[in-house]
Amino acid sequence: MYVGVYRVELHIPTSQSLKAKRSVINSLKTKLATLSISVAEVDGQDTWQRSTLGLAAVSNDVAYLDQLPDRIESICLREPRATFLRVERTVLPVDDFENDAWGDFDG
């Protein structure tokens, strides 16, 4: 099993309020969720025109996780109110977490 973690940076040039930005971000989050991934705004919450989204996916197929950035970028580029800046990717086997991040978790 593998975990993919992605970071997407966006610019929303026409946004003049947090409400307007939230409309764009919520639309993108809904579209990105169709990829069966979790999505949350992780930075830029208090700015009108910048946003950073954190995304996560779990799969037994590392190739699927490796190709997700292209699909994420494609969805972001189809949102006319947002400018896609970049996507960063980290894919790790869950085994890497067993002794480090999970600690004594047995659950």
C-alpha positions in Angstrom: 0.0 0.0 0.0 1.2 3.5 -0.9 0.3 7.0 0.3 0.4 10.0 -2.1 0.6 13.5 -0.7 0.2 16.5 -3.0 0.5 20.2 -2.6 -1.2 22.5 -5.1 -0.6 26.2 -5.2 -3.1 28.5 -6.8 -3.6 32.2 -7.6 -7.1 33.6 -7.9 -6.5 37.0 -9.5 -10.1 38.3 -9.7 -11.0 37.5 -6.1 -11.8 40.6 -4.1 -12.9 38.8 -0.9 -12.6 35.7 1.1 -16.1 34.7 0.1 -15.2 35.0 -3.6 -12.1 32.9 -3.1 -14.0 30.3 -1.1 -16.4 29.9 -4.1 -13.5 29.0 -6.4 -11.8 26.8 -3.8 -15.0 24.9 -3.0 -15.7 24.3 -6.7 -12.1 23.0 -7.2 -12.3 20.8 -4.1 -15.5 19.2 -5.4 -14.0 18.5 -8.8 -10.8 17.1 -7.3 -12.7 14.8 -4.9 -13.9 13.0 -8.0 -10.4 11.5 -8.2 -11.1 9.7 -4.9 -8.7 11.8 -2.9 -9.0 14.0 0.2 -8.7 17.7 -0.3 -8.2 20.6 2.2 -7.0 24.2 2.0 -3.8 24.1 4.1 -2.4 27.6 3.6 -3.5 31.0 2.5 -6.9 30.8 4.2 -6.7 34.5 5.2 -5.6 35.8 1.8 -8.0 36.8 -1.0 -6.0 35.7 -4.0 -3.7 32.8 -2.9 -4.5 29.3 -1.8 -2.6 26.1 -1.1 -4.4 22.8 -1.2 -3.3 19.6 0.4 -4.4 16.4 -1.2 -3.9 12.8 -0.1 -4.6 9.4 -1.7 -4.0 5.8 -0.8 -3.6 3.0 -3.3 -2.0 -0.4 -3.9 -0.9 0.9 -7.3 2.0 3.3 -7.2 1.6 4.1 -10.9 -1.9 5.5 -10.2 -0.4 7.8 -7.5 2.4 8.8 -9.8 0.0 10.0 -12.5 -2.4 11.9 -10.2 -0.4 15.2 -10.4 -1.2 15.3 -14.2 -4.9 14.7 -13.4 -4.9 17.3 -10.6 -3.2 19.9 -12.9 -5.8 19.2 -15.6 -8.7 19.8 -13.3 -7.1 23.0 -11.9 -6.4 24.3 -15.4 -10.1 23.9 -16.3 -11.1 26.4 -13.6 -11.1 29.8 -15.3 -11.1 31.8 -12.1 -7.9 30.3 -10.8 -4.3 30.2 -12.1 -2.6 26.9 -11.4 1.0 27.6 -10.2 2.3 24.2 -9.3 1.8 20.7 -7.8 4.3 18.9 -5.6 4.2 15.2 -5.1 5.4 12.7 -2.5 4.6 9.0 -2.7 5.7 6.6 0.0 5.1 3.0 0.8 3.1 2.7 4.0 5.9 0.5 5.4 7.9 3.7 5.7 5.5 4.9 8.3 5.4 1.8 10.5 8.3 2.7 12.7 8.5 6.5 12.2 5.2 8.4 11.8 2.9 5.8 13.3 5.0 5.1 16.4 3.3 2.4 18.5 0.0 2.6 16.5 -1.4 -0.9 16.3 -4.9 0.0 15.0 
